[in-house]
Amino acid sequence: MALTTEARVPPVQTGLPFDDIRALMARMPGPSARAAEAVRAREGQLVKPAGALGRLEQLSEWLAAWQDRSPPTVARPLVAIFAGAHGVAARGVSAYPAEVTRQMLDAFGNGHAAINQICSAFDIGLKVYDLAADRPTPDITKDAAMGEAECAATMAYGMEAIHGGIDVLVVGEMGIGNTTVAATLACALYGGQPEEWVGRGTGVDDEGLARKADAVRAAIALHRDHLDDPLEALRRVGGREFAAIAGAILAARLERVPVVLDGYVATAAASVLHALDASALDHCVAGHLSAETAHVRLLKTLEMTPLLDLGLRLGEGSGGALAVSMLKAAVACHSGMATFAEAAVAGRDAAPEA
């Protein structure tokens, strides 16, 4: 497992405003019918009953279709963790103080976090992107999190995560207060009451949960007149890691890299693209179902069925990384199993002996 930590403040001016993001989305490729058909044809010849590997067979086809490659590969998967800081954390919406974000970045760098162990176990690369974690965005109940230029620049920075020839991307995050931001962003994009989108996050008590709902309500009220545009919602009630994740997912689509979404926060960031174009996440799968209660609501909105349900609520890309093991298994079975002819096994259509 290789770990790379990249720390920088995203530039404020890049010449990549929201119009350029929309132009990139208009160029998104679709799945490769040729590669998908090749996978289906081989699956039909493997030494097993048709459909016996269930969703693993679907995953092989999905990977091939988006990689435009048959057989598909999971040889260079990467977990990209985007870390940001949020002014709303000062409202007591987390069970942990804001400085934990920086401390966790140190833990990632030292190899001490859960995600380090998971990536090591399954031979997954790991990169950590420090998005000015020592400089919180403004409190979204009082001001916009970012200006348009900073938001677009941060999306562009997130696009760098796909560089290096990776074949699967897992998007993860770290940032005290970011489940409150995720709830606000989901509420802005899809409506409903704040209480329907907030959860206990790092483990807040009932009073903390009420403060989270109040923060979502106040942020929505402040920015209400500007939330019809998903990119405007992202810059106003999102945060840097949300923008970077959205940028990484978009870049992955353009470069035909399948994406595994981690938990609630990463899914909320991805939802910005979905709100812009309902097909924008077709190259993504939900790695797991978070214990954060609103994650199931958000996945239903996106019509995604998670690969795993382990009660995780850690973030860091942990659930997404565990899901990579399933992708590896799917590819290994598809590529490594023998066909009926190769194994000299009678297929289901073999003629009975006279």
C-alpha positions in Angstrom: 0.0 0.0 0.0 1.3 3.4 -1.0 0.3 6.5 1.0 0.6 10.0 -0.4 -0.4 13.1 1.5 -1.0 16.2 -0.4 -1.5 19.5 1.5 -2.4 22.8 -0.1 -4.9 25.6 -0.1 -6.8 25.4 -3.4 -6.2 28.4 -5.6 -8.9 31.1 -5.6 -8.5 31.9 -9.3 -8.2 29.1 -11.9 -10.4 30.2 -14.8 -12.7 27.2 -14.2 -16.0 28.6 -13.2 -19.3 26.6 -13.0 -19.9 27.0 -16.7 -16.8 25.0 -17.4 -18.0 22.3 -15.0 -21.3 22.1 -16.8 -19.4 21.8 -20.1 -17.4 18.9 -18.8 -20.6 17.1 -17.7 -21.9 17.5 -21.2 -18.9 15.4 -22.4 -19.5 12.5 -20.1 -19.1 9.1 -21.9 -21.6 6.3 -21.6 -20.9 2.7 -20.9 -19.3 0.4 -23.5 -21.9 -2.0 -24.9 -19.1 -3.9 -26.6 -17.2 -4.6 -23.4 -20.4 -5.4 -21.4 -21.5 -7.9 -24.1 -18.1 -9.6 -24.1 -18.3 -10.1 -20.3 -21.9 -11.5 -20.6 -20.7 -13.9 -23.3 -17.8 -15.2 -21.1 -20.0 -15.4 -18.0 -22.4 -17.7 -19.9 -19.5 -20.2 -20.5 -18.0 -20.3 -17.0 -18.2 -23.5 -14.9 -21.2 -22.5 -12.8 -25.0 -22.3 -13.3 -26.1 -19.1 -15.0 -26.3 -16.3 -12.5 -24.9 -18.4 -9.6 -22.5 -15.6 -8.6 -25.3 -13.1 -8.3 -24.2 -9.6 -7.9 -20.6 -10.5 -8.5 -21.5 -11.1 -12.2 -23.2 -7.8 -12.4 -20.2 -6.1 -10.9 -17.9 -7.6 -13.6 -20.1 -6.4 -16.3 -20.4 -2.9 -14.7 -16.6 -2.6 -14.4 -16.1 -3.7 -18.0 -18.7 -1.3 -19.3 -17.2 1.7 -17.6 -13.5 0.8 -18.2 -14.3 -0.2 -21.8 -12.2 -3.2 -21.2 -12.9 -7.0 -21.2 -12.0 -8.5 -19.0 -12.1 -5.7 -16.5 -9.3 -5.1 -13.9 -9.0 -4.0 -10.3 -5.2 -4.0 -10.3 -4.6 -0.4 -9.2 -7.5 0.7 -7.0 -7.1 3.9 -5.0 -8.8 5.4 -1.9 -8.7 9.2 -2.0 -9.5 10.9 1.3 -10.4 14.5 1.1 -10.2 16.4 4.4 -11.8 19.8 5.1 -12.7 22.0 8.0 -16.1 23.6 8.7 -17.1 26.7 10.6 -20.4 25.1 11.5 -18.5 22.8 13.8 -18.3 25.6 16.3 -22.1 25.2 16.8 -21.6 22.0 18.8 -22.8 19.7 16.1 -20.1 17.0 16.7 -19.0 14.9 19.6 -15.4 15.7 18.8 -13.6 19.1 18.7 -12.5 20.6 15.4 -8.8 19.9 15.9 -9.5 16.1 15.5 -9.5 16.7 11.7 -5.8 17.7 11.8 -5.0 14.9 14.3 -6.6 12.3 12.0 -4.6 13.6 9.1 -1.5 12.9 11.2 -2.9 9.4 11.9 -3.4 8.7 8.2 0.2 9.8 7.5 1.5 7.6 10.3 -0.4 4.6 9.1 -2.4 4.4 12.4 -6.0 4.8 11.1 -8.5 2.1 10.2 -8.3 3.0 6.5 -4.6 2.3 6.5 -5.2 -1.2 7.8 -8.0 -1.9 5.3 -5.9 -0.6 2.3 -3.0 -2.7 3.4 -5.1 -5.9 3.8 -6.5 -5.6 0.2 -3.5 -3.9 -1.6 -5.3 -0.6 -2.2 -3.4 2.6 -2.8 -4.2 5.6 -0.5 -3.9 9.3 -1.1 -4.9 12.0 1.4 -5.8 15.5 0.2 -5.5 18.2 2.9 -7.9 20.9 1.7 -6.8 23.7 4.0 -7.9 21.7 7.1 -6.5 24.4 9.4 -8.7 27.1 7.7 -12.4 26.3 8.2 -14.9 27.4 5.7 -17.4 30.0 7.0 -20.3 28.8 9.2 -22.9 28.0 6.6 -25.6 29.3 8.9 -24.1 32.8 8.5 -22.4 32.9 5.1 -21.6 30.9 2.0 -19.0 28.2 2.5 -17.1 29.2 -0.7 -17.2 31.6 -3.5 -17.8 30.3 -7.0 -14.1 30.5 -8.0 -12.9 28.7 -4.9 -15.5 26.0 -5.3 -14.7 25.4 -9.0 -11.0 25.4 -8.2 -11.5 22.8 -5.5 -13.5 20.6 -7.8 -10.6 20.9 -10.3 -8.1 20.0 -7.5 -10.3 16.9 -6.8 -10.0 15.9 -10.4 -6.3 15.2 -9.8 -7.2 12.1 -7.8 -7.5 10.0 -10.9 -4.0 10.7 -12.2 -1.5 7.8 -12.2 -3.3 5.1 -14.1 -5.7 3.9 -11.5 -8.6 1.5 -12.5 -11.0 2.0 -9.6 -11.5 5.1 -7.4 -12.9 5.1 -3.8 -13.9 8.5 -2.6 -13.7 9.1 1.2 -13.5 12.1 3.5 -12.5 13.5 6.9 -13.8 16.6 8.5 -15.4 17.3 11.9 -18.9 18.8 11.3 -19.2 17.4 7.8 -22.3 15.1 8.5 -24.1 18.4 9.3 -22.9 19.8 6.0 -24.0 16.6 4.2 -27.4 16.8 5.8 -27.7 20.5 4.7 -26.6 19.7 1.2 -29.0 16.7 0.8 -31.8 18.8 2.2 -31.0 21.6 -0.3 -30.9 19.2 -3.2 -33.9 17.0 -2.4 -36.1 18.8 0.1 -37.7 17.5 3.2 -37.3 18.5 6.8 -33.9 18.9 8.5 -34.7 16.1 11.0 -35.0 13.7 8.1 -31.4 14.3 7.0 -29.5 14.6 10.2 -28.0 11.7 12.2 -25.7 11.2 15.2 -22.5 11.4 13.1 -19.6 10.9 15.5 -22.0 10.0 18.3 -23.8 13.2 19.4 -26.4 13.0 22.2 -30.0 14.2 21.7 -29.1 17.8 22.4 -26.4 17.6 19.8 -28.8 16.0 17.3 -31.2 18.9 17.9 -28.3 21.4 17.3 -27.6 19.7 14.0 -31.2 20.0 12.8 -31.2 23.6 13.9 -28.0 24.3 11.9 -29.5 22.7 8.8 -32.7 24.7 9.2 -30.8 28.0 9.6 -28.5 27.3 6.7 -31.4 26.4 4.4 -33.3 29.5 5.4 -30.3 31.8 4.8 -29.5 30.4 1.3 -33.0 29.4 0.3 -33.2 31.8 -2.7 -30.0 30.3 -4.3 -30.5 26.5 -4.0 -32.2 25.7 -7.3 -28.8 25.3 -8.9 -26.9 22.3 -7.5 -23.5 23.9 -8.0 -24.7 27.0 -6.2 -26.0 24.7 -3.4 -22.6 23.1 -3.2 -20.7 26.3 -2.9 -23.1 27.8 -0.4 -23.9 24.9 2.0 -21.2 22.4 1.1 -17.5 22.4 1.9 -14.1 21.9 0.3 -14.1 18.1 0.6 -17.6 17.9 -0.9 -16.4 20.0 -3.9 -13.2 17.9 -4.3 -15.2 14.6 -4.2 -17.6 15.9 -6.8 -14.7 16.9 -9.0 -13.0 13.5 -8.6 -16.1 11.6 -9.5 -16.6 13.8 -12.6 -13.0 13.3 -13.7 -13.3 9.6 -13.2 -16.3 9.5 -15.5 -14.5 11.4 -18.2 -11.5 9.0 -17.9 -13.6 5.8 -17.6 -12.6 5.0 -14.0 -15.4 3.3 -12.0 -16.0 4.8 -8.6 -17.0 3.4 -5.3 -18.8 5.8 -3.0 -18.1 5.5 0.8 -20.7 6.7 3.3 -23.2 9.5 3.8 -20.8 12.4 3.3 -19.3 11.1 0.1 -22.7 10.2 -1.2 -24.0 13.7 -0.5 -21.1 15.2 -2.4 -21.9 12.8 -5.3 -25.5 13.9 -5.2 -24.6 17.3 -6.6 -23.7 15.7 -9.9 -26.8 13.5 -9.8 -28.9 16.7 -9.3 -27.3 18.2 -12.4 -27.7 15.0 -14.5 -29.5 11.9 -13.3 -27.1 9.7 -15.3 -24.0 11.3 -13.8 -23.4 8.6 -11.2 -24.0 5.6 -13.5 -20.3 4.8 -13.2 -20.6 4.7 -9.4 -21.6 2.1 -6.9 -22.4 2.5 -3.2 -19.8 0.7 -1.3 -21.8 0.2 1.9 -24.8 1.4 3.8 -23.7 3.7 6.6 -25.2 3.6 10.1 -25.9 7.3 9.6 -29.7 7.1 9.4 -30.2 9.4 6.4 -27.8 7.5 4.2 -30.5 5.0 3.3 -32.8 7.8 2.4 -30.2 9.3 0.1 -29.3 6.0 -1.5 -33.0 5.4 -2.3 -33.2 8.8 -3.9 -30.2 7.9 -6.0 -31.6 4.4 -6.7 -28.4 2.7 -5.4 -28.2 -0.6 -3.6 -25.1 -0.7 -1.4 -22.7 -3.6 -1.7 -22.2 -4.0 2.1 -24.2 -3.3 5.3 -21.8 -3.6 8.2 -23.1 -0.8 10.4 -20.1 1.4 9.7 -20.1 5.1 10.3 -16.4 5.9 10.3 -15.9 7.7 7.0 -12.3 7.7 5.7 -13.3 5.7 2.7 -13.4 2.6 5.0 -16.6 1.0 3.7 -15.7 1.8 0.1 -12.3 0.2 0.6 -13.9 -3.0 2.0 -16.2 -3.1 -1.1 -13.1 -3.1 -3.3 -12.5 -6.7 -2.0 -15.8 -7.6 -3.6 -14.8 -6.0 -6.9 -11.5 -7.9 -6.8 -13.4 -11.2 -6.2 -15.8 -10.5 -9.0 -12.9 -9.9 -11.5 -10.9 -12.9 -10.2 -13.9 -15.2 -10.7 -14.7 -13.8 -14.1 -11.1 -13.9 -15.4 -9.8 -16.9 -13.6 -12.6 -19.5 -13.8 -12.5 -22.0 -16.6 -15.2 -22.4 -19.2 -17.1 -25.6 -19.4 -15.0 -26.5 -22.5 -11.7 -25.8 -20.8 -12.6 -27.7 -17.7 -14.2 -30.6 -19.7 -17.4 -30.2 -17.6 -20.7 -30.8 -19.3 -22.7 -27.7 -19.6 -26.4 -27.4 -18.8 -27.4 -27.8 -22.4 -25.3 -31.0 -22.9 -27.2 -33.8 -24.6 -28.0 -36.7 -22.3 -26.4 -40.1 -23.0 -28.4 -42.5 -25.2 
